[in-house]
C-alpha cells in the first residue's frame, strides 16, 4: 500500500478533512480514498484537483504508480474507477473555475463548494437571495462553515462579502433603470430621556389603524448596549456608573450600533420607517452634554468630530427624511423616569435632563437673538404651508441654521406635545389624534419629495419668515419664568401645540 506523505504543515491542513470524514481512517489511502488525499503535500493536493487519472503520469504523482501496481495484481477495476472519478472531478472543476475568482476560494474550498452543488457564482448568489438577503452576514458565514465545510472563518467572510456586494451592485443597477420607483421614507423620533418615545412607538405607531400598516418601528438598540461581546458587557451601565471613563467609548459604540441597525432595517417593505433617535441627536444633544460635563475631553471630542462628518456623508441611509420631536418639560421627564425605574438610570439627575432638554430645544427649535427663552424657527414656504392639514399646520418646521449639520438642512420636523400624562390604553381618541398627525406628516413629506424642486430660488428664501414661539403658559422654557409681552407673532407654545388634545 502506498504511504501517505504528510509534512507537519500538511497534517495541520488535512486535519479538518479527517475530522469531517469520520476520523483517522479517512487518512488511510485505499482504493476509494479521495484523489486530493492520495497526493503528497500541498502541491500534490493542488495537482489532484486539476489532474485526472489519465494525467497522473504527467503530474508525476504516486497515484499512477498505485494504478500500475493494481493492474499487475489483476485489480484493473480500481484504477478504472479512479480514472472515472478523476475525470469527473476535473470536469467539475473545469466548469467551476470562475469560483476561484472569489476571495477566500482556493482549491480546497472550491472542491467543497462543488461537492455541495455550488458549481458557479450564480448558485451562490441564488443561495444568498433565497436565504440570507436582508439578514445579518454572519448567518451566511455560519452556513458556509457548518454546512459547506469552509474551515476558516475569514474565508467564509470573504466569500459572503463578495456575494453580498455583487448582489448589491446588481440591485443598484436595477434601481437606476427604474425611472419612477417609490422611495421608502424614514423619520427619526427624538426627545429627552423618559419623554415617552417607547410609549409613542409601541402604543401609537404600532396599535392604531392609521399607522400599523404604514409604519415599521426600529427601536433604539439598547439591547446591544447592554450585552456587548462574548463576555456580555453592559456599556450603558458602565457609562452611567463611570461617565468620565466611558463617555467616549459609549458614544462611539452608540454610533456603530445605529449604523448596524440602519443596515439591518433597510430591507423593510412598509412605506415609513420610524427610528428611535438618530446619529444627529447623538451629536447635537448627548455628545454635547458629556463634553460640557467634562466627561469627554477636548482630544476625544476632536476625534469624534474628525470621523463623524465623513462617515455620515458616506452613509446616506443615516440621513432621515423628517424628524418627529416629542416635547415635554424636564420635570415631567424626571417624574416618568422615576416611575419606570430602569437600573441604568438611577444616577440621572434633574439637572442632567434639563441640560438635555435645552440642547434638544436649541437643535430642533433654535433660538435666534431674542434672549434665552425665545425660540425662533423657520416656517415652510407659503405654497407648502397651504398644503398642510390644519392639525399639523402650526407644528411643522424646517431645520436650518449655522449650528445644523449640512446633511439635515431644510429637513422638516413635526413637533408633538408630550407634556400631558395620557393613559393611551383608555383614551383611544387621543391616541388616534397623535397617529393622524404622524400619518398627515408622512403624506406631506412624501408629496414634497415627489415634487422635488430642482433648486431653491431667491423668492423661496424671502418666504422663509422667522416665527417666535413662546412656551410661557406651558412653562417648558420661559425666560426666567416671566411671560413675554404679547404681540401678533408671539404664540402660546403649549396652546399651539396641544390644541388637538382638547375634548
MARFI-310752 format. One record per residue: residue in three letters; y, z, x of N, C-alpha, C in turn. Coordinates in steps of 0.2 Angstrom, whole numbers, plus 5000, padded with zeros to 4 digits. Each point is the difference from the previous one (the first is absolute). Layout:
<pts>
ALAYZXYZXYZX/...
</pts>
This chain:
<pts>
UNK499450005004500650004996500650005004/UNK500549964999500650005004500450075000/UNK500350015005500450075000500749994998/UNK500250044996500750004998500550035006/UNK500449955002500550025005500750024997/UNK500150075001500650024997500450045006/UNK500649995001500450045004500250064996/UNK500450055004500350054996500549984994/UNK500449955002500549974996499649974994/UNK499549965002499649974994499750044995/UNK499750065003499750054996500550034995/UNK500650015002500550034996500249954995/UNK500049945002500249954995499549994995/UNK499350005002499549994995499850054996/UNK500250075002499850064996500149994992/UNK500649984998500150004993499549954996/UNK499849955004499649954996499350045000/UNK499850035005499350045000500050054994/UNK500650034999500050054995500049974993/UNK500349945000500149964993499349974998/UNK499649985006499349974998499550055000/UNK500150065000499550054999499850045006/UNK500450015005499850045006499749965006/UNK499750035005499949975006499549944999/UNK499550004995499549955000500449934999/UNK500650004998500449944999500249975007/UNK500050045005500149985007499449975004/UNK499450014997499449975003499949934999/UNK500149955005500049934998499349994998/UNK499949954995499449984998500149934996/UNK499449984997500149934997500550004995/UNK500250054997500549994994500750045002/UNK500150025007500650035001500549955000/UNK500750014998500549965000500249975007/UNK500249935000500249975006500550035004/UNK500550044997500550035003499750065005/UNK499550034997499750065004499549975006/UNK499749944999499649985005500349985006/UNK500749985000500349985006500350065004/UNK500049995006500250055005500850015001/UNK500350054998500750025001500449974995/UNK500750015001500549974995500049935001/UNK500049975006500049935000499449964996/UNK499450045001499449974997500150004992/UNK500350064998500150014992500549944998/UNK500549995004500549944998499649944999/UNK499649995006499649935000499550004994/UNK499750054998499650004994500349984994/UNK500650024999500449984994500149924999/UNK500149975006500149935000499549955003/UNK499450035001499549965003499450014996/UNK499749954998499350004996499550005005/UNK499350014997499550005005499949945004/UNK500249944997500049945003500450005006/UNK500650045000500450005005499950055005/UNK499550044999499950065004499949985008/UNK499649945001499949985007500749995003/UNK500449974997500749995003500450065001/UNK499950054996500450065000499750055006/UNK499349985002499750045005499850074998/UNK499950014993499850074997499350015001/UNK499850075000499350025000499649974993/UNK500449984995499749984994499549945001/UNK500249965004499649945001499450015004/UNK500050055005499450025003499550034996/UNK500350044995499650044995499649944996/UNK500449954998499749954996499549965003/UNK500149995007499449965004499450045000/UNK500150075001499450045001499650014993/UNK500450004995499750004993499649944999/UNK500249945002499749944999499350005004/UNK500150025007499450005004499450054997/UNK500350054996499550054997499849974994/UNK500149954997499849974994500550034994/UNK500550035002500550024995500649964999/UNK499849944999500649954999500450014994/UNK499750044995500450014994500650045001/UNK500050055005500550045001500649965002/UNK500049965006500649975002500249954994/UNK499549974996500349964995500450034995/UNK499850064998500450044995500750025004/UNK499950025006500650025004500549945000/UNK499749945001500449945001500449984993/UNK499650014995500349994993500650054999/UNK499850075001500550054999500649985005/UNK499949995006500649985005500449944997/UNK499649954998500449954997500450014994/UNK499850044996500450024994500650055002/UNK499950045005500550045002500649965003/UNK499849955004500549965003500349964995/UNK499749984995500349964994500550044997/UNK499850074998500450044997500650025004/UNK499950015006500650015004500549945001/UNK499749945000500449945001500449994994/UNK499850024994500449994994500550064999/UNK499950055004500450064999500550015006/UNK500149955004500350015006500850024999/UNK500249984994500750024998500150075000/UNK499550044998500050085000500250025007/UNK499949975005500150025007500850005001/UNK500449974996500750005001500350064997/UNK499650044996500350064997500050065006/UNK500650035001500050065004499450054998/UNK499750025005499450054999499449974999/UNK499949945000499449964999499749975006/UNK499550035003499749975006499349984998/UNK499649985005499349984998499650044996/UNK500050075002499650054996500350014993/UNK500650004999500350014993499949944996/UNK500049945004499949944996499350004997/UNK499550025004499350004997500050044994/UNK500350065001500050054994500349974994/UNK500649975001500349974994499649944997/UNK499749965004499649944998499450034996/UNK499650055003499550034997500150034993/UNK500650024999500250034994500349954995/UNK500049945002500249944995500749985001/UNK500450035005500649975001500049955006/UNK500049944998499949945005500649975001/UNK500650024997500649975002500650054998/UNK500649985001500650044999500150004992/UNK499849954997500149994992499650064997/UNK499450015002499650064997500350075001/UNK500350015006500350065001500650014996/UNK500449944999500650014995499850014993/UNK499449974998499850014993499850074999/UNK499750035005499850075000500650044999/UNK500549995004500650045000500449994993/UNK500049944997500349994993499650044995/UNK499350005000499650024995500050085000/UNK500050035006499950075001500550045002/UNK500549985004500450045004500849984999/UNK500149954996500749984999500450054997/UNK500650025002500450054997499850075002/UNK499450015004499850065002500150025007/UNK499950065002500150025007499549965005/UNK500349985005499649965005499450045003/UNK500150075000499450045002499449994996/UNK500049974994499449994996499649945003/UNK500449955002499649945003499850025006/UNK500350045004499850025007499450044999/UNK499950044995499450044999499449964998/UNK500249954996499549954998499749965006/UNK500449985004499849965006499650045005/UNK500150065000499750055005499350024996/UNK500050024994499450034997499549954997/UNK500349944997499649954997499849945004/UNK500549985005499949955004499750025007/UNK500250065002499750025007500549995005/UNK500749994999500449995005500150075003/UNK499850015007500050075002500650035002/UNK500549965003500650035002500549994995/UNK500450064998500550004995500549955002/UNK500250005006500649965001499949924999/UNK499349985001499849944998500149984993/UNK499750054996500050004993500849994997/UNK500450045003500750004999500349945001/UNK499949975006500249935002499849954995/UNK499450004998499849954995500350014994/UNK500150064997500350014994500749985000/UNK500450025005500749985001500149925000/UNK499549975003500149925001499949974993/UNK499550034996499849974993500650024996/UNK500250065000500650024995500649965002/UNK500249995006500649965001499949934998/UNK499449975001499949934998500150004992/UNK499750054996500149994993500750014998/UNK500450055004500750014998500449935001/UNK499849975006500449945001499849944995/UNK499450004997499849954995500450024994/UNK500050064998500450034994500749985001/UNK500350015006500749995001500249924999/UNK499549965002500149934999500049984993/UNK499550034997499949994992500650024996/UNK500350065002500650024997500649965001/UNK500149975006500549965001500049944996/UNK499449984999499949934996500150014992/UNK500150064998500150014993500850024999/UNK500349954997500850004999500250064996/UNK499650014995500250054995499550064999/UNK499950045004499550065000500450064998/UNK499850044995500350064998499950055006/UNK500650035001500050065005499950064997/UNK499550045003499950074998500650045003/UNK500350054995500650045002499750075003/UNK500450035004499950065002500650045000/UNK500050064996500550055000499850065003/UNK500450045004499950065003500350064996/UNK499650054999500350054996500250065005/UNK500650014999500350055005500350064997/UNK500050065004500350064997499850065004/UNK500350054999499950075004499350024999/UNK499950055004499350044999500050034994/UNK499549994996499950044993500549974995/UNK500349945001500449984994499649974994/UNK499349995002499649984994499749935001/UNK500049975006499749945002499349994997/UNK499650055002499349994998499950004992/UNK500450054997500050004993500249934997/UNK500549975003500349944998499549945000/UNK499650005006499549955001499450014996/UNK499850064999499450014997500050004992/UNK500650044998500050004992500449954997/UNK500549975004500449954997499849935001/UNK499949985007499849945002499349984998/UNK499550055000499349994999499850014993/UNK500450034996499750024993500449974994/UNK500549965002500449974994499849934999/UNK500049984994499949934998500449955003/UNK500750025002500549965003499849985007/UNK499650045003500049995008499250005002/UNK499650024996499350015003499749935002/UNK500149954996499849935002500449975005/UNK500650025001500549975005500050035007/UNK499850065000500150045007499450025003/UNK500049995007499550035004500450055004/UNK499750065000500350065003499750015007/UNK500450015005499850015007500350075002/UNK499650055000500350075001500250015008/UNK500450055001500150015007499450035004/UNK499949975006499350015003499950075003/UNK500250054995499950075003499350025002/UNK499549974997499350025002499949985008/UNK500349945002500049985007500350055004/UNK500650034998500350055004499650075001/UNK499650014995499750065000499350005003/UNK499849945002499349995002500049955006/UNK500250015006500149955005499450015005/UNK499749945001499450005005499450034999/UNK499550005004499450034999500050085000/UNK500650035003500050075000500450024994/UNK500249964995500450014994500650055001/UNK500449975004500750045001500449994994/UNK500450054999500550004994500749995003/UNK500249945001500749995004500550034995/UNK500049994994500550034995500150075001/UNK499450045000500050075001500350025006/UNK499849965006500350025006500749995001/UNK500349944997500749995000500450064996/UNK499750024994500450054997499950075004/UNK499550015003499950065004500450005007/UNK500049955003500449995006500449945001/UNK500549994996500449944999500349985007/UNK500250055004500349985007499549965004/UNK499350024999499549975004499849934997/UNK499950004994499749944996500449954996/UNK500750015001500449964995499949935002/UNK500149985007499949935001499349974999/UNK499550045002499349984999499949994993/UNK500250044996499949994992500449944998/UNK500649995001500449954998499749935002/UNK499850005006499749945003499349984996/UNK499650054999499449994996500149984993/UNK500550034997500249984993500249935000/UNK500349975005500249935000499349965000/UNK499650025005499449965001499650004993/UNK499950064997499650004994500449964994/UNK500649995000500349964995499949935001/UNK500049985007499849935001499249994998/UNK499650045002499350004997499949994993/UNK500450044996500050004993500249944997/UNK500649975003500349944997499549945001/UNK499650005006499549955001499450014995/UNK499850064999499450014996500249984993/UNK500650014998500249994993500249934998/UNK500049955005500349935000499649964994/UNK499450015000499649964996499950014993/UNK500550054997500050014993500249944996/UNK499850014993500149944996500650024995/UNK500150064999500550024995500749975002/UNK500549994996500649975002500550045003/UNK499950075000500550055003499650055004/UNK500250015006499750055004500550065001/UNK499850064998500550065000499750045006/UNK500450005005499850045006500450065001/UNK499750065001500350065000500450015007/UNK500650005000500450005006499949945005/UNK500449995005500049945004500250025007/UNK499949955005500250025007500850015000/UNK500449974995500750015000500250074998/UNK499750034996500150074998499850055006/UNK499549985004499850035006500650005005/UNK500249945001500650005005500650034997/UNK500249984994500750024998500050074998/UNK499550034998500050074997499650055005/UNK499449995001499650055003500150005008/UNK500049945003500150005007500750035002/UNK500549984996500750035000500050085000/UNK499650024995500050074999499750045006/UNK499449985002499750035006500449995006/UNK500449955001500449995006500650054999/UNK500350004995500650054999499850075000/UNK499350024999499850075001499850015007/UNK500149955004499850015007499250005001/UNK499649984995499350005001499849935003/UNK500449955001499949945003500649995005/UNK499950005007500549995004500349935001/UNK500550005004500349935001499649955003/UNK499650025004499549955003499549974995/UNK499750054996499649984995500349964994/UNK500650014998500349964995500249935003/UNK500150005006500149935003499449965001/UNK499450035001499449975000499849974993/UNK500150054995499949984993500449944998/UNK500650005002500549944998499849945004/UNK499850015006499849945004499549964997/UNK499550034997499549964997500049994992/UNK500450044997500149994993500249934997/UNK500649985003500349944998499549945001/UNK499849995006499649945001499350004996/UNK499750065000499450004996500149994992/UNK500550024997500249994993500149934999/UNK500449975005500249935000499449955000/UNK499550025004499449965000499550014995/UNK500150054995499550024995500449994993/UNK500149954998500449994993499750034994/UNK499450025001499650044994500350074999/UNK500350025005500350075000500750004996/UNK500349944999500650004997499949994992/UNK500350054996499849994993500549964997/UNK499949984994500449964996500550044996/UNK499950064999500450054997499850075001/UNK500550054999499950075001500150034993/UNK499650064999500150044994500150075003/UNK500650024999500250075002500050054995/UNK499550055001499950054995500450065002/UNK500550024996500650045002500050074997/UNK500050055004500050074997500450045005/UNK500250064998500450055004499550035005/UNK500250025006499650045004499750064997/UNK500450044996499750064996499449984996/UNK500149954996499449984996499449985004/UNK500149965005499549985005499650075003/UNK500550055002499750065003499650034995/UNK500250014993499650034995499349974999/UNK500049935000499449974999499550005006/UNK500350015006499650015006499750065000/UNK500450064998499750064999499450014995/UNK500149964995499550004994499449965002/UNK500049955004499449965002499650045006/UNK500450035004499750045005499549975005/UNK500249945003499649975005500150045006/UNK499450015004500050045006500449985005/UNK500149935001500449975006500750024998/UNK500250014994500750004999500350074999/UNK499650055003500250074999500650015004/UNK500249975006500650015004500649964998/UNK499949964995500649954998500550044996/UNK500650015003500550044997500549964995/UNK500450034996500549974996500549965004/UNK500250035006500549975004499749935003/UNK499350005001499749945003500049944994/UNK499950034994500049954994500749984999/UNK500550045001500749984999500249945005/UNK499850015006500149955005499749934998/UNK499350014998499749944998500349964994/UNK500350044995500349984994500749965003/UNK500350035004500749975002499849935004/UNK499550005004499849945003499849944995/UNK499650024995499849954995500649984997/UNK500550044998500649984997500449955004/UNK500150025007500449965004499749935001/UNK499350005000499749935001500049964993/UNK499850034995499949964994500650004995/UNK500550055001500650004997500550025005/UNK500249965004500450025006500850014998/UNK500250055003500750024999500549955004/UNK500649994997500449955003500850035000/UNK500150045005500750025001500350044995/UNK499750044996500350034994499850085000/UNK499850025006499850075000499350015000/UNK499750065002499350015000499650004994/UNK500350014994499750004994500049934996/UNK500449965002500149944996499649945003/UNK499649974995499649955002500249934998/UNK499949955004500349944999499449955001/UNK499849964995499549955001500249934998/UNK499749955001500249934998499749984994/UNK500449984995499749974994499749935001/UNK499649984996499749935000500649954998/UNK499949945003500549954998500049994992/UNK500549984997500150014993499549954996/UNK499849955003499549954997499350035000/UNK499950055005499450035000500050074995/UNK500550035001500150064995499949994993/UNK500349944998499949984993499349994998/UNK499549985005499349994998499650075000/UNK500350055002499750074999499950024993/UNK499450034998500050034994500450065000/UNK500350024994500550064999499750065003/UNK499350025000499850065002500050015008/UNK500149955003500050015008500649965003/UNK500549984995500649975003500450045004/UNK500150064999500450055004499650035006/UNK499449985001499550045005499749955005/UNK500249945000499849955005500549985005/UNK499950015006500549995005499749965006/UNK500549975004499849975006500050055006/UNK499650005005500050045006500449965005/UNK500650035002500349965006500450065004/UNK500349975005500450055005499849995007/UNK500450025004499950005007499450045002/UNK499950064997499450045001499349974998/UNK500049954996499449974997499749965005/UNK499350005000499649965004500149934998/UNK500149955004500249934998499449974996/UNK499450025000499549974996500050024993/UNK500450054998500050034993500749994998/UNK500549975003500649984997500049964994/UNK500350034995500149964993499350014996/UNK499650045002499450014996500250054995/UNK499849984993500250044995499650074999/UNK500350054997499750065000500150034992/UNK499550034997500150034994500050075001/UNK500550044997500150075001499750034993/UNK499650055001499750034994500150085001/UNK500250034994500250075000499350044999/UNK499950045005499450044999500150075000/UNK500650024998500350075000499650044994/UNK500049974994499650044995499350015001/UNK499750064998499350015001499749984993/UNK499649945000499849974994499250015001/UNK499750024995499350014999499749934998/UNK499849955004499949944998499349994996/UNK499650065000499450004996500250014993/UNK500650024999500250014993500549964997/UNK500549995005500649954998499849935002/UNK499749974995499749935001500649955000/UNK500550014996500649965000500450005006/UNK500150065003500450005006499649965006/UNK499350015000499649975005500149924999/UNK500049984994500049924998500749985002/UNK500550044999500749985002500149995008/UNK499750045004500049995007499649945001/UNK499449994997499649945002500449934998/UNK500450004994500349944998500549995006/UNK500450055002500549985006499749975006/UNK499450025002499749975005499849934999/UNK499749994994499849934998500649954999/UNK500650034998500649964999500349985007/UNK499950055005500249995007499649955003/UNK499450004999499549955003500249934997/UNK500149994994500249944997500749975003/UNK500450055001500749985003499949975007/UNK499650045004499949985007499649935000/UNK499550004996499649945000500549944998/UNK500450004995500449954998500549985006/UNK500350065003500549995006499649965005/UNK499450015002499749965005499849934998/UNK499949994994499849944998500649955000/UNK500650034999500649965001500249995007/UNK499850055004500149995008500649965002/UNK500650024999500649965002499949995008/UNK500249945002499949975007500550045004/UNK500650034998500450035004500650044996/UNK500350055003500550044996500749975001/UNK500349994995500749975001500550065001/UNK500649985001500650055001500150034993/UNK499949964994500150024994499550064998/UNK499449995003499550064999500350065003/UNK500350005006500250065003500650034996/UNK500449964997500650024996499750044994/UNK499449984998499850034993499650075002/UNK499950015006499750075002500550055000/UNK500150044995500550054999499750075001/UNK500350045004499850065001500150054994/UNK499550044998500050044994499950075003/UNK500550054998499950075002499650034995/UNK499550045002499650044996500150075001/UNK500150044995500150075002499550044996/UNK499550035003499550044996500350074999/UNK500650014997500350075000499650044995/UNK499949984994499750044995499250015002/UNK499749955003499350015002499950055006/UNK500650025003500050045006499549985005/UNK499949945001499549975005500450005007/UNK500649985000500449995006500750004999/UNK500350054997500750004999500450035006/UNK500549975002500450035006500250074998/UNK499750055004500250074999500050034993/UNK499649964996499950034993500649984996/UNK500549975002500649984995499949934998/UNK500150004993500049934997500549965002/UNK499949945001500549955003500549984994/UNK500649985001500549994995499749934996/UNK500050004993499849954996500449935001/UNK499649955000500449935001499549954997/UNK500249944998499649954998499449985004/UNK500150015007499449985004499550065002/UNK500250064997499650065002499550014994/UNK499450015002499550014995499650065001/UNK499950034994499550065000499349985002/UNK499850015006499449975003499450024995/UNK499950064999499450024996500049974993/UNK500650004997500149974993499849925001/UNK500249975005499949935001499249995001/UNK499750045004499449995002499550034995/UNK500250044995499550034996500149994993/UNK500449944998500149994993499349984997/UNK499649975003499449984997499550064998/UNK500250065002499650064999500250034993/UNK500649984997500250044994499549984994/UNK499950044996499649994994500450004994/
</pts>
